[in-house]
Amino acid sequence: MTLTPKQVQSQVMEYLMATDCQIIEKSPVHVTVKLSPRADRMLTDRPYYWGFVERTGAEPETLSFTFVFDPETYDAVPGPRSAGGRAGGPGGAGTPHGTGGPGSPAPVPGPQAAGGRNPVAGFPAPGVPAAPGPGGAGSPPGADRAGAPAPQPGTAPGVSAAQQAELPAGVSLSGNTLAGTPQEGILSRYFGVAPLLPRLGPGLIRREDVVFGSKRLRQIWAAARSEGRCLYLFEEPGAVQRRTIFPAAYEPWLAVCFKIELSCDLKREELHFIGVSLLSGEIRERFEHTLEEIPMTPRVPENIHVQPSELTLDEGAQLLERHITAGLAVQDYSWAMEARKRLDAELQIIDAYYQELIRETDEERRGQVEEQYQSRRRETSWQYKPHIAVSPVVYGLFHLRSRPQG
C-alpha cells in the first residue's frame, strides 16, 4: 500500500485545518503553515517550552513549517520562495545574505577595504598585511588612523557610500551591528565578526518533505489517531430548520470502528465501522456511508431536540461486540487450517533436529540444548499458530436525524 502526493497532502491539510493552523501559502505541491498551539504540542516535541508557558502564562510562540509533498516538482521551480524558501537552497531560508541565487541580496563587501582591514570590526583581515598608521606611507588623503576611507555624509563610520549602496534596503553596516545583528565587542575583537545566520526559533520557516513513509507523516497520523479516537458530533440542521417553529428530533447513535487482525505466518486486517441506535437498538453495517454525506458539527445546533436514549453506552457497546463476534463466527477459516498444517510441518522439523542433537550432547550441555529446543518450539508456534484479535480504533456518539436504512 502507498499514497500519492495528492493523497498525502489531502490528509495533512485535513489535520492542519482541524487543529486551526494558520495557512500562510499553499500550492499543489506544498503548504507553508504556522502551527496552532494544539498542533505545536503534538508535532514539535517541546515539552520543556510548553511547561514554561503553562507555568508563567506567557504568550506561546509556535513554529512554522513548509511541508513539501512533491519534492521533485517543488525543487524544479527556480528562484526563492515567497514564504520560507527552500531550506538550504538558493535564496531560501537558511542561506546567508550574499550566497543566494538570482534575486538574492547583493553580497556584503568582504575584508578588502583600504589597508586590508575589516570595515566592520576594525582589525586586520586574515592573510592581508595591515596598513601603515595615520600619516604613514600609502595612506590616502583623508583616511582615518585605521586606514579606512573617511566616512561620507549619511553613512556609518568605516563604511563607504558604495558599500552602503550595495546592501539591501533596510540593512546597514554600523559599528558592531551587521544586518540588525548585534556583535559583542570583546568577542569580535578576538574571534572576528560572526557570519550572517538565519534567525532561529519561531521566526524561522523550516522545510520538511512529507511523503509516504516519512517520519513527519507518521507523526501526523499518530497525532490524528490520539486526538480523534473519541468523537461527539451533531448533524448540521441546515438553514431551513433554523427558521422553522418546531425543533427537529435527533437520534443518538453509538458507532465503533473495529480492526480485525487475522494472523498466522501471514496477516490480514479488516476495518468494520458499525453503528447502533441507542433509541431503537438498530445496528447498521458500514456506518461510514451514513456519515460521509452528512455535515457534522461539534456544537449543539439551534432548534433541535436530542431524544433521550433507551440504551446506555455499555448496553450499546455490548450489542456491537456481539454483532462483530457473530460475524466472525460465520467466516471462512480455511486459512487457519492451512496455517495449522504449516505449523505441524515446522514442529516436526524442529523435533527431528533437536532430538538428534540432544542424544549426541554430553550431560553438561544437555540442559542448555533442551532449553533452546523449547524456546524454538514456542517461537515457531507463535509465528504459525492462527489467532484473531479485535480492537476498537475510533468510536463516537453521533446525533442524527432518523433515516431509513440503506
Secondary structure, DSSP 8 states (H G I E B T S, - for coil): ----HHHHHHHHHHHHHHTT-EEEEEETTEEEEE--HHHHHHHS--HHHHHHHHHH-------EEEEES-HHHHHHS-S--SSS--TTSTTSTT--TTS-STT-------S-SGGGB-TTT-SB-TTS-----TT-TT--TT--TTS-----TTS-TT--HHHHHHS-TT--EETTEETTEE--HHHHHHH---------STT-EEEEE--TT-HHHHHHHHHHHHHSSEEEEEE---HHHHHSSS-EEEEEEEEEEEEEEEESSSEEEEEEEEEEETTT--EESSHHHHHHTS-EESS--TTEEE---SS-HHHHHHHHHHHHHHHHHTS--HHHHHHHHHHHHHHHHHHHHHHHHHHHS-HHHHHHHHHHHHHHHHHHHHHHS-EEEEEEEEEEEEEE------
